[in-house]
Amino acid sequence: MDEELEKTLADHEERISRLESLLHGKKTLSSKKLSSKEFLLKARPEGDVMKVLCIAYYLERIEGLETFNAKDIETAFRAAKEPIPDNINYKVIKNIEKGFIMEAEQKKNHRKAWSLTNTGEEYVENKTGQG
């Protein structure tokens, strides 16, 4: 009986493993990646400072960048077909003052780089229902 029980358990483990791999490999509509435009439409940020924060969140959480620089932000605005704010660095500084963004330890492509703070992530997630 022990041998039969072990065989049944091994069979169940194998079936569960196959089902889990199918589940993780299958894409659903809700798992599709948002475009930067879709994300901005969902977030509805008011003003360029908040748009930059939302783009920063998009770059880190949806695009998977560890850090971002002004060029990354500009590229995301272009992809969203949104007007690029004047003086992106100033908009980032405003977000640093609010505690939403912090300077990264290392430069990225010879440019100053930043990352979101937990406060910045939570702020955007509360505004968008992400997370």
C-alpha positions as a Markdown table, in Angstrom:
| # | Residue | x | y | z |
|---|---|---|---|---|
| 1 | Met | 0.0 | 0.0 | 0.0 |
| 2 | Asp | 2.9 | 2.4 | 0.8 |
| 3 | Glu | 4.3 | 1.9 | -2.7 |
| 4 | Glu | 0.9 | 2.6 | -4.3 |
| 5 | Leu | 0.5 | 5.7 | -2.2 |
| 6 | Glu | 3.9 | 7.0 | -3.2 |
| 7 | Lys | 3.1 | 6.4 | -6.9 |
| 8 | Thr | -0.1 | 8.3 | -6.5 |
| 9 | Leu | 1.6 | 11.2 | -4.8 |
| 10 | Ala | 4.3 | 11.3 | -7.4 |
| 11 | Asp | 1.7 | 11.3 | -10.2 |
| 12 | His | -0.2 | 14.2 | -8.5 |
| 13 | Glu | 3.0 | 16.2 | -8.0 |
| 14 | Glu | 3.8 | 15.8 | -11.7 |
| 15 | Arg | 0.3 | 16.8 | -12.8 |
| 16 | Ile | 0.4 | 19.9 | -10.5 |
| 17 | Ser | 3.8 | 20.9 | -11.8 |
| 18 | Arg | 2.5 | 20.6 | -15.4 |
| 19 | Leu | -0.6 | 22.7 | -14.6 |
| 20 | Glu | 1.5 | 25.3 | -12.9 |
| 21 | Ser | 3.9 | 25.6 | -15.8 |
| 22 | Leu | 0.9 | 26.0 | -18.2 |
| 23 | Leu | -0.6 | 28.7 | -15.9 |
| 24 | His | 2.7 | 30.7 | -15.7 |
| 25 | Gly | 3.3 | 30.4 | -19.4 |
| 26 | Lys | -0.1 | 31.5 | -20.5 |
| 27 | Lys | -0.7 | 35.2 | -21.2 |
| 28 | Thr | -4.1 | 36.7 | -20.4 |
| 29 | Leu | -5.5 | 40.0 | -21.3 |
| 30 | Ser | -4.8 | 41.4 | -17.9 |
| 31 | Ser | -1.1 | 40.4 | -18.0 |
| 32 | Lys | -0.4 | 42.4 | -21.2 |
| 33 | Lys | 2.0 | 45.2 | -20.6 |
| 34 | Leu | 0.6 | 48.7 | -20.8 |
| 35 | Ser | 2.0 | 51.2 | -23.1 |
| 36 | Ser | 3.3 | 54.5 | -21.7 |
| 37 | Lys | 0.3 | 56.2 | -23.3 |
| 38 | Glu | -2.2 | 53.8 | -21.7 |
| 39 | Phe | -0.5 | 54.2 | -18.3 |
| 40 | Leu | -0.7 | 58.0 | -18.5 |
| 41 | Leu | -4.3 | 57.8 | -19.5 |
| 42 | Lys | -5.0 | 55.6 | -16.5 |
| 43 | Ala | -3.0 | 57.7 | -14.1 |
| 44 | Arg | -4.4 | 61.1 | -15.2 |
| 45 | Pro | -1.5 | 63.1 | -13.7 |
| 46 | Glu | -2.0 | 66.8 | -13.3 |
| 47 | Gly | 0.9 | 68.9 | -14.5 |
| 48 | Asp | 4.3 | 68.0 | -15.8 |
| 49 | Val | 5.8 | 67.2 | -12.4 |
| 50 | Met | 3.3 | 64.5 | -11.8 |
| 51 | Lys | 3.5 | 63.3 | -15.4 |
| 52 | Val | 7.3 | 62.8 | -14.9 |
| 53 | Leu | 6.6 | 60.9 | -11.7 |
| 54 | Cys | 4.1 | 58.6 | -13.5 |
| 55 | Ile | 6.6 | 58.1 | -16.4 |
| 56 | Ala | 9.3 | 57.2 | -13.8 |
| 57 | Tyr | 7.0 | 54.7 | -12.3 |
| 58 | Tyr | 6.2 | 53.3 | -15.7 |
| 59 | Leu | 9.9 | 52.9 | -16.5 |
| 60 | Glu | 10.7 | 51.1 | -13.3 |
| 61 | Arg | 7.7 | 49.0 | -12.7 |
| 62 | Ile | 6.4 | 48.2 | -16.1 |
| 63 | Glu | 9.5 | 48.5 | -18.3 |
| 64 | Gly | 11.7 | 47.0 | -15.6 |
| 65 | Leu | 14.5 | 49.6 | -15.5 |
| 66 | Glu | 16.5 | 49.7 | -12.2 |
| 67 | Thr | 17.2 | 53.4 | -12.7 |
| 68 | Phe | 16.3 | 56.0 | -15.3 |
| 69 | Asn | 17.7 | 59.2 | -16.6 |
| 70 | Ala | 16.3 | 62.3 | -18.4 |
| 71 | Lys | 16.8 | 60.6 | -21.8 |
| 72 | Asp | 14.7 | 57.6 | -20.7 |
| 73 | Ile | 11.9 | 59.9 | -19.5 |
| 74 | Glu | 12.1 | 61.8 | -22.8 |
| 75 | Thr | 11.9 | 58.6 | -24.8 |
| 76 | Ala | 8.8 | 57.4 | -22.8 |
| 77 | Phe | 7.1 | 60.8 | -23.4 |
| 78 | Arg | 7.8 | 60.4 | -27.2 |
| 79 | Ala | 6.4 | 56.9 | -27.2 |
| 80 | Ala | 3.3 | 58.1 | -25.4 |
| 81 | Lys | 3.0 | 60.9 | -28.1 |
| 82 | Glu | 2.9 | 63.4 | -25.2 |
| 83 | Pro | 4.6 | 66.8 | -25.3 |
| 84 | Ile | 8.0 | 66.5 | -23.7 |
| 85 | Pro | 8.1 | 68.8 | -20.6 |
| 86 | Asp | 10.7 | 71.6 | -20.6 |
| 87 | Asn | 13.6 | 71.0 | -18.3 |
| 88 | Ile | 13.0 | 67.4 | -17.2 |
| 89 | Asn | 15.7 | 67.6 | -14.6 |
| 90 | Tyr | 13.8 | 70.4 | -12.8 |
| 91 | Lys | 10.6 | 68.3 | -12.8 |
| 92 | Val | 12.7 | 65.4 | -11.3 |
| 93 | Ile | 14.1 | 67.8 | -8.6 |
| 94 | Lys | 10.5 | 68.8 | -7.7 |
| 95 | Asn | 9.7 | 65.1 | -7.2 |
| 96 | Ile | 12.9 | 64.6 | -5.1 |
| 97 | Glu | 11.7 | 67.5 | -2.9 |
| 98 | Lys | 8.4 | 65.6 | -2.4 |
| 99 | Gly | 10.3 | 62.5 | -1.5 |
| 100 | Phe | 9.0 | 60.6 | -4.6 |
| 101 | Ile | 12.3 | 60.2 | -6.4 |
| 102 | Met | 15.9 | 59.8 | -5.3 |
| 103 | Glu | 19.3 | 60.0 | -7.0 |
| 104 | Ala | 20.8 | 56.7 | -7.9 |
| 105 | Glu | 24.3 | 55.8 | -6.7 |
| 106 | Gln | 25.6 | 55.3 | -10.2 |
| 107 | Lys | 25.2 | 57.3 | -13.4 |
| 108 | Lys | 23.5 | 55.7 | -16.4 |
| 109 | Asn | 25.1 | 56.2 | -19.8 |
| 110 | His | 27.2 | 59.0 | -18.3 |
| 111 | Arg | 24.1 | 60.9 | -17.1 |
| 112 | Lys | 22.7 | 61.5 | -13.7 |
| 113 | Ala | 20.2 | 58.7 | -12.9 |
| 114 | Trp | 17.4 | 58.3 | -10.4 |
| 115 | Ser | 15.0 | 55.8 | -9.0 |
| 116 | Leu | 11.6 | 55.9 | -7.3 |
| 117 | Thr | 11.3 | 55.9 | -3.5 |
| 118 | Asn | 8.8 | 53.7 | -1.8 |
| 119 | Thr | 6.8 | 56.8 | -1.1 |
| 120 | Gly | 6.8 | 57.6 | -4.9 |
| 121 | Glu | 5.7 | 54.1 | -5.8 |
| 122 | Glu | 2.9 | 54.1 | -3.2 |
| 123 | Tyr | 1.7 | 57.5 | -4.4 |
| 124 | Val | 1.4 | 56.4 | -8.0 |
| 125 | Glu | -0.1 | 53.1 | -7.1 |
| 126 | Asn | -2.8 | 54.8 | -5.0 |
| 127 | Lys | -3.6 | 57.2 | -7.9 |
| 128 | Thr | -3.7 | 54.4 | -10.5 |
| 129 | Gly | -4.8 | 51.3 | -8.7 |
| 130 | Gln | -1.6 | 49.6 | -9.8 |
| 131 | Gly | 0.5 | 47.4 | -7.5 |
